[in-house]
Amino acid sequence: MGSRVGHNFLTGMFLILPLGLTIYVVSFLIGLIASPIEALFQAVFPLFFKHGESMPDFRTGLNHVVLVLASALVMAVFLTILGYLSKRIFGKLLQRWFASLVERMPGLGALYNSIRQMVDALSGRNKDTFRRVVLVQYPRAGCWSIAFVTHEQPKAFSEAIGRDVVNVFIPAAPAPTSGFILQVPADEIRETKLTVPEAIGLLMSFGAVIPKSEPKA
């Protein structure tokens, strides 16, 4: 009896777990997006109340929920407008100017450039960063791991090794933003038909979500 109850409990938990994690991630993203505007609202609200007049508490309860949702909505509108302007000539020039300004800062520039390239690759904005999805033998011969080709002809590494190699990034699961960079001979790489989004989905699902193969004609 106890075993059946425990089994049913685990079955129910695993059924509700995806929904719970989805709600948690969405709540986290809303809070992350809303935090700058929420702080601004918290600083501005006291200006609308006279000295000695009681102000609603926006730090807890329903007032806090409304404030977070309103802040997230304002931030979403701002990001949408920012994304629209970034596609125009003035926005592109401003973006390049800001990127070049940050990249000149010692230490911070290298970190910003690395994060920007990673975000562009994962979002599909820069298709040259993750050129294609391949398989390489890692961590030992006979075991194949998913990898992204990041550079076809790294001359410095090829000269040091004494043969032509390819730069590949082996992402970790379920967080593909971390991993290892390897220099692999081109003849030891196996090509796949996976796209970058399909490979990332496969990694984030611990290998459970396998892209469907195209039906043969």
C-alpha positions in Angstrom: 0.0 0.0 0.0 2.8 2.4 0.9 4.7 1.6 -2.3 1.6 2.3 -4.4 1.0 5.6 -2.6 4.6 6.6 -3.0 4.5 5.6 -6.7 1.4 7.7 -7.3 2.9 10.6 -5.5 6.0 10.6 -7.6 3.9 10.2 -10.8 1.8 13.2 -9.8 4.9 15.2 -8.9 6.6 14.5 -12.2 3.5 15.4 -14.1 3.2 18.8 -12.4 7.0 19.5 -12.3 7.2 20.9 -15.9 4.4 23.3 -15.2 5.8 24.3 -11.9 9.3 24.9 -13.3 7.8 26.9 -16.2 5.9 29.1 -13.8 9.0 29.6 -11.7 11.1 30.5 -14.7 8.5 33.0 -16.0 8.1 34.5 -12.5 11.9 34.9 -12.3 12.1 36.5 -15.7 9.3 38.9 -14.9 11.0 39.9 -11.6 14.3 40.3 -13.5 12.8 42.5 -16.2 10.7 44.5 -13.7 13.4 45.2 -11.1 14.9 48.4 -12.7 11.4 50.0 -13.2 10.2 48.8 -9.8 13.1 50.5 -8.1 12.3 53.7 -10.0 8.7 53.5 -9.0 9.6 52.9 -5.4 11.7 56.1 -5.5 9.1 58.2 -7.3 6.0 57.2 -5.4 6.8 59.1 -2.2 6.8 62.4 -4.2 3.1 62.0 -4.9 2.1 61.9 -1.2 2.2 64.9 1.1 4.3 64.9 4.2 2.6 62.8 6.9 0.2 61.2 4.5 0.2 57.5 4.6 1.5 55.8 1.5 0.4 52.2 0.5 3.0 49.5 1.1 4.2 48.3 -2.2 6.8 45.9 -0.8 4.4 43.1 0.1 1.0 41.7 -0.7 -1.2 42.5 -3.6 0.2 46.0 -4.1 3.7 44.5 -4.6 2.3 42.0 -7.2 0.6 44.8 -9.1 3.7 46.9 -9.0 5.9 44.1 -10.3 3.4 43.3 -13.2 3.1 47.0 -14.1 6.9 47.4 -14.0 7.4 44.3 -16.2 4.8 45.7 -18.7 6.6 49.1 -18.8 10.0 47.4 -19.3 8.5 45.1 -22.0 7.3 48.2 -23.9 10.7 49.8 -23.5 12.6 46.8 -24.7 10.2 46.4 -27.7 10.8 50.1 -28.7 14.5 49.6 -28.2 14.5 46.5 -30.4 12.6 48.4 -33.1 15.0 51.3 -33.0 18.0 49.0 -33.0 17.0 47.8 -36.5 17.1 51.3 -37.9 20.2 53.1 -39.1 20.4 55.5 -36.1 19.9 52.6 -33.7 22.6 50.5 -35.3 25.1 53.4 -35.1 24.2 54.0 -31.5 24.6 50.2 -30.7 28.0 50.1 -32.4 29.1 53.2 -30.6 28.0 51.8 -27.2 29.7 48.4 -27.9 32.9 50.0 -29.0 32.9 52.2 -25.9 32.4 49.3 -23.5 35.0 47.1 -25.4 37.6 49.8 -24.8 37.3 49.4 -21.0 40.1 47.2 -19.5 38.8 43.9 -18.3 35.1 44.8 -18.7 35.5 45.0 -22.5 36.6 41.4 -22.9 33.9 40.1 -20.6 31.2 42.2 -22.4 32.4 41.1 -25.8 32.4 37.4 -24.8 28.9 37.6 -23.3 27.5 39.5 -26.3 28.9 37.0 -28.8 27.4 34.1 -26.7 24.0 35.8 -26.5 24.0 36.6 -30.2 24.9 33.0 -31.0 22.1 31.5 -28.8 19.5 34.0 -30.0 20.4 33.4 -33.7 21.5 37.0 -34.3 25.0 35.9 -35.2 24.9 32.7 -37.2 28.6 32.8 -37.8 29.5 32.1 -34.1 27.9 28.6 -34.1 28.4 27.7 -37.7 27.0 24.1 -37.6 26.3 21.3 -35.2 28.7 18.3 -35.3 29.7 15.3 -33.3 33.2 14.8 -31.8 34.7 12.0 -29.8 34.7 13.3 -26.2 35.7 12.6 -23.4 37.2 9.5 -25.0 37.3 7.6 -28.2 34.1 5.9 -29.0 31.9 8.4 -27.0 30.4 11.1 -29.2 29.4 14.5 -27.9 27.4 17.4 -29.5 29.6 20.3 -30.5 29.3 23.6 -32.3 31.9 24.6 -34.9 33.1 28.1 -34.0 36.0 28.6 -36.3 36.9 26.7 -39.4 40.6 27.6 -39.7 42.3 28.7 -36.5 45.7 29.3 -38.0 47.5 29.8 -34.6 46.3 26.4 -33.3 46.9 24.6 -36.6 50.5 25.8 -36.7 51.1 24.9 -33.0 49.7 21.4 -33.5 51.2 20.8 -36.9 48.0 19.8 -38.7 44.8 21.5 -39.7 42.3 21.7 -36.9 38.8 23.2 -36.3 37.7 25.0 -33.2 34.6 23.4 -31.6 32.6 24.3 -28.5 31.3 21.4 -26.5 28.3 22.7 -24.5 27.3 21.3 -21.1 23.8 20.0 -20.4 21.4 21.4 -19.4 23.2 24.8 -19.5 24.7 25.2 -23.0 26.3 28.5 -22.1 29.1 26.6 -20.3 31.4 23.9 -21.8 34.7 23.3 -23.3 36.6 24.6 -26.4 38.6 21.9 -28.3 40.8 22.0 -31.3 39.8 18.9 -33.4 41.1 17.6 -36.7 38.6 18.1 -39.5 38.6 14.4 -40.4 37.6 13.4 -36.9 34.4 15.5 -37.0 31.0 14.0 -38.0 28.5 16.2 -39.5 24.8 16.3 -38.4 21.6 17.8 -39.9 20.7 19.4 -36.6 20.2 23.2 -36.4 21.6 25.2 -33.5 18.1 25.7 -31.9 17.4 21.9 -32.2 20.8 21.1 -30.6 20.2 23.6 -27.7 16.8 22.1 -27.1 18.3 18.6 -27.0 20.9 19.7 -24.5 18.4 21.6 -22.2 16.2 18.5 -22.1 19.0 16.2 -21.0 18.9 14.5 -24.5 15.2 13.6 -24.1 13.9 15.9 -26.9 15.1 14.3 -30.1 14.4 16.3 -33.3 12.3 14.4 -35.8 14.1 13.2 -38.9 12.7 14.4 -42.2 10.6 11.7 -44.0 12.2 10.2 -47.0 10.8 11.3 -50.4 
